[in-house]
Amino acid sequence: MTIYNRKIKRLTNNKQIIDIAKILRSTDIQDLQIDCFKAISILSKKDLVDPTAVNISIKLLQSNNPSVRRFAAFALGDMANCGLYDEICIQPLKIMASEHDKENRWSSIFALMTLTKKGVVFDGALDMFHNKLLDNFDKVTYNSAFAIGHLANVGIINENVLLPLISLLNDRNTYTRKGAAFALSSMAKKGVFHKMALNPSIGLLKDKDKFTRKYALEIVSVLEENGINNSETARTEINISDSIVQRTNIG
């Protein structure tokens, strides 16, 4: 562990976010920058943020070090989740989302997804997330699915995303299934749905993740309310009390 690691770890443990931000703004040492970004992400998850960290994080999205760019993007996403962001980060994050490095695509899409969660809408957002559903890295895929759901919640919807999302309901990755179900549920609540979502959504009523079950139930309910049903499905086997619980869980 370097002297920088020890110092940042101590400041993190003491929740001294202002001092960490000062170090980040004053150093050109890339390993130290990465440590600062990791600390900012950790403390952001505890709702401890410093507005001065945003601009330097955006600046370092242009770093020649891919790891610095990656952790800068993660830090920006985590700060945005606390409501602290500057929309000038959108363009460099969009550029990062096309990098060959899958970890950098993930971090940038995560940050952009978090902005949509906070109600930020930017040009080309839906098309970009639609395209990223086809990414070969599952962390990019499921963050894109969640972003599509957040956009749907503010009325940004395109029917072209329905079938790609439906295909993800059977994905092996838990978060991908959850993200797809969330997006389809959000769209269904806005009156945009496809009958092909019924059977895979019924299958997800037994998913191990409670929020995936909740979103799936919402999809099935909207479809059935609109006359789309399948009498041969096993929905009647779903425990009624479990379904009631899912209606009350928010996630």
Secondary structure, 3 states (H helix, E strand, C coil): CCHHHHHHHHHHHCCCHHHHHHHHHHCCCHHHHHHHHHHHHHHHCCCCCCCHHHHHHHHHHHCCCHHHHHHHHHHHHHHHHCCCCCHHHHHHHHHHCCCCCHHHHHHHHHHHHHHHHCCCCCCCHHHHHHHHCCCCCHHHHHHHHHHHHHHHHCCCCCHHHHHHHHHHCCCCCHHHHHHHHHHHHHHHHCCCCCHHHHHHHHHHHHCCCHHHHHHHHHHHHHHHHCCCCCCCCCHHHCCHHHHHHHHHCCC
